[in-house]
């Protein structure tokens, strides 16, 4: 199976499309989409997974989003930093 690249419309940025990253599985891409949708739309978001699971995951990573910041971009930045961190660890071993 190929890579999956979800996108979401960001309501905090005039509904522009935001690419959420590249994922190995449909489940990981769907969870990324749910996290972004829940971050911007709250409980009115249409989700793939139960809302409590998505809410708990967001709580666990402590997303920081300053005033005027897009929650979707904050999530994307967090994933990007995690991915870089994993690559650096793999490189050092």
Backbone as CSV, one residue per row, in Angstrom:
resi,resn,N_x,N_y,N_z,CA_x,CA_y,CA_z,C_x,C_y,C_z
1,UNK,0.845,-1.180,0.000,0.000,0.000,0.000,0.891,1.245,0.000
2,UNK,0.442,2.307,-0.656,1.213,3.541,-0.740,1.043,4.422,0.486
3,UNK,1.650,5.560,0.426,1.541,6.546,1.504,0.238,7.321,1.368
4,UNK,-0.302,7.751,2.505,-1.551,8.517,2.517,-1.248,9.921,3.004
5,UNK,-1.779,10.918,2.295,-1.488,12.316,2.584,-2.786,13.094,2.808
6,UNK,-3.280,13.126,4.048,-4.542,13.828,4.296,-4.381,15.343,4.267
7,UNK,-5.468,16.006,3.915,-5.545,17.467,3.947,-6.838,17.856,4.644
8,UNK,-6.876,19.054,5.177,-8.079,19.560,5.830,-8.202,21.044,5.531
9,UNK,-9.431,21.530,5.478,-9.654,22.969,5.291,-9.575,23.616,6.663
10,UNK,-8.753,24.640,6.787,-8.511,25.309,8.065,-9.408,26.538,8.188
11,UNK,-10.417,26.440,9.040,-11.380,27.528,9.205,-10.754,28.769,9.849
12,UNK,-9.623,28.614,10.504,-8.964,29.770,11.135,-8.102,30.554,10.146
13,UNK,-7.962,30.040,8.922,-7.132,30.688,7.899,-7.894,30.834,6.590
14,UNK,-9.113,31.317,6.655,-9.944,31.538,5.464,-10.155,30.261,4.650
15,UNK,-10.274,29.143,5.330,-10.598,27.855,4.713,-9.573,27.367,3.694
16,UNK,-8.305,27.718,3.860,-7.266,27.196,2.962,-7.045,25.711,3.271
17,UNK,-6.592,24.979,2.265,-6.265,23.567,2.460,-4.915,23.473,3.142
18,UNK,-4.815,22.626,4.169,-3.552,22.389,4.876,-3.223,20.915,4.769
19,UNK,-2.048,20.631,4.247,-1.558,19.257,4.138,-1.088,18.832,5.516
20,UNK,-1.560,17.682,6.017,-1.260,17.249,7.381,-0.036,16.361,7.498
21,UNK,0.504,15.910,6.396,1.691,15.057,6.448,1.496,13.801,5.620
22,UNK,2.459,12.913,5.710,2.419,11.643,4.992,2.385,10.514,6.016
23,UNK,1.457,9.580,5.842,1.269,8.508,6.803,1.317,7.155,6.106
24,UNK,1.748,6.135,6.843,1.872,4.791,6.292,0.548,4.038,6.241
25,UNK,-0.404,4.425,7.089,-1.674,3.696,7.128,-2.853,4.654,7.058
26,UNK,-3.974,4.110,6.606,-5.204,4.903,6.544,-5.659,5.302,7.941
27,UNK,-5.440,4.429,8.917,-5.845,4.726,10.293,-5.067,5.920,10.853
28,UNK,-3.758,5.970,10.615,-2.940,7.086,11.097,-3.347,8.393,10.424
29,UNK,-3.646,8.329,9.133,-4.086,9.524,8.404,-5.447,9.994,8.914
30,UNK,-6.352,9.052,9.179,-7.678,9.402,9.691,-7.576,10.022,11.078
31,UNK,-6.672,9.518,11.924,-6.490,10.089,13.251,-5.918,11.499,13.154
32,UNK,-4.968,11.715,12.254,-4.415,13.062,12.053,-5.513,14.026,11.606
33,UNK,-6.370,13.562,10.713,-7.487,14.381,10.251,-8.446,14.696,11.407
34,UNK,-8.753,13.690,12.225,-9.634,13.894,13.376,-9.050,14.910,14.351
35,UNK,-7.774,14.800,14.619,-7.125,15.719,15.563,-7.198,17.154,15.054
36,UNK,-6.938,17.334,13.778,-6.991,18.678,13.201,-8.422,19.214,13.197
37,UNK,-9.380,18.381,12.825,-10.776,18.814,12.792,-11.274,19.160,14.190
38,UNK,-10.951,18.327,15.170,-11.393,18.578,16.537,-10.731,19.833,17.104
39,UNK,-9.486,20.070,16.745,-8.775,21.254,17.231,-9.413,22.546,16.742
40,UNK,-9.959,22.529,15.532,-10.537,23.755,14.988,-12.037,23.850,15.198
41,UNK,-12.738,22.729,15.133,-14.195,22.773,15.170,-14.805,22.257,16.460
42,UNK,-13.982,21.659,17.317,-14.493,21.140,18.587,-15.470,19.995,18.387
43,UNK,-16.458,19.927,19.251,-17.390,18.798,19.224,-18.296,18.786,18.000
44,UNK,-18.318,19.860,17.228,-19.145,19.862,16.009,-18.420,19.225,14.820
45,UNK,-17.164,18.822,15.009,-16.388,18.203,13.927,-16.920,16.800,13.625
46,UNK,-16.884,16.437,12.359,-17.229,15.077,11.944,-15.951,14.249,12.055
47,UNK,-15.964,13.239,12.919,-14.758,12.462,13.207,-14.880,11.017,12.727
48,UNK,-13.722,10.397,12.517,-13.661,8.982,12.153,-13.628,8.092,13.387
49,UNK,-13.074,8.614,14.494,-12.903,7.865,15.727,-13.717,8.515,16.840
50,UNK,-13.956,7.808,17.947,-14.708,8.394,19.061,-14.046,9.673,19.583
51,UNK,-14.868,10.659,19.888,-14.384,11.976,20.284,-13.494,11.903,21.527
52,UNK,-13.803,11.023,22.471,-13.007,10.972,23.704,-11.568,10.529,23.427
53,UNK,-11.389,9.606,22.503,-10.038,9.165,22.154,-9.231,10.287,21.518
54,UNK,-9.858,11.037,20.634,-9.185,12.157,19.970,-8.849,13.240,21.000
55,UNK,-9.807,13.548,21.871,-9.610,14.566,22.907,-8.458,14.167,23.837
56,UNK,-8.426,12.901,24.240,-7.381,12.417,25.145,-5.998,12.509,24.498
57,UNK,-5.912,12.144,23.230,-4.619,12.214,22.547,-4.134,13.655,22.471
58,UNK,-5.016,14.575,22.141,-4.630,15.988,22.078,-4.175,16.490,23.448
59,UNK,-4.872,16.062,24.508,-4.469,16.442,25.867,-3.077,15.905,26.190
60,UNK,-2.801,14.685,25.763,-1.525,14.041,26.107,-0.322,14.718,25.457
61,UNK,-0.517,15.342,24.292,0.630,15.982,23.645,0.744,17.468,23.961
62,UNK,-0.231,17.993,24.709,-0.177,19.379,25.194,0.125,20.370,24.077
63,UNK,-0.740,20.401,23.090,-0.576,21.336,21.974,-0.633,22.760,22.491
64,UNK,0.371,23.542,22.165,0.388,24.953,22.539,0.064,25.772,21.302
65,UNK,-0.932,26.603,21.411,-1.334,27.417,20.272,-1.594,28.829,20.764
66,UNK,-0.699,29.744,20.453,-0.829,31.131,20.885,-2.017,31.795,20.208
67,UNK,-2.439,32.925,20.754,-3.553,33.684,20.183,-3.276,33.989,18.711
68,UNK,-4.248,33.749,17.876,-4.106,34.006,16.449,-3.465,32.857,15.695
69,UNK,-3.002,31.854,16.398,-2.359,30.690,15.781,-3.421,29.714,15.297
70,UNK,-3.140,29.039,14.221,-4.033,27.998,13.723,-3.766,26.700,14.478
71,UNK,-4.774,26.105,15.107,-4.573,24.822,15.780,-4.092,23.728,14.822
72,UNK,-4.554,23.796,13.584,-4.130,22.801,12.586,-2.630,22.921,12.324
73,UNK,-2.151,24.141,12.166,-0.721,24.326,11.922,0.105,23.970,13.151
74,UNK,-0.423,24.211,14.345,0.273,23.815,15.571,0.432,22.300,15.628
75,UNK,-0.622,21.561,15.274,-0.545,20.100,15.224,0.466,19.639,14.185
76,UNK,0.399,20.255,13.010,1.317,19.880,11.927,2.771,20.117,12.360
77,UNK,3.036,21.249,12.994,4.385,21.572,13.458,4.851,20.554,14.490
78,UNK,3.962,20.172,15.387,4.298,19.187,16.420,4.686,17.855,15.784
79,UNK,3.914,17.401,14.791,4.231,16.141,14.101,5.569,16.231,13.388
80,UNK,5.816,17.390,12.765,7.068,17.598,12.034,8.262,17.484,12.987
81,UNK,8.159,18.095,14.160,9.240,18.024,15.142,9.451,16.596,15.631
82,UNK,8.353,15.872,15.859,8.459,14.477,16.291,9.164,13.621,15.252
83,UNK,8.792,13.819,13.986,9.373,13.039,12.901,10.875,13.302,12.793
84,UNK,11.258,14.569,12.891,12.686,14.920,12.851,13.434,14.292,14.007
85,UNK,12.831,14.324,15.191,13.456,13.758,16.384,13.695,12.261,16.198
86,UNK,12.705,11.554,15.658,12.853,10.116,15.412,13.954,9.843,14.399
87,UNK,14.016,10.646,13.335,15.051,10.446,12.314,16.438,10.657,12.904
88,UNK,16.591,11.675,13.737,17.888,11.944,14.354,18.310,10.817,15.285
89,UNK,17.371,10.249,16.048,17.686,9.131,16.934,18.132,7.931,16.117
90,UNK,17.431,7.639,15.033,17.787,6.512,14.175,19.167,6.714,13.565
91,UNK,19.481,7.949,13.215,20.758,8.252,12.602,21.910,8.074,13.585
92,UNK,21.678,8.405,14.845,22.728,8.325,15.864,23.026,6.909,16.315
93,UNK,22.089,5.995,16.130,22.282,4.617,16.608,23.204,3.844,15.718
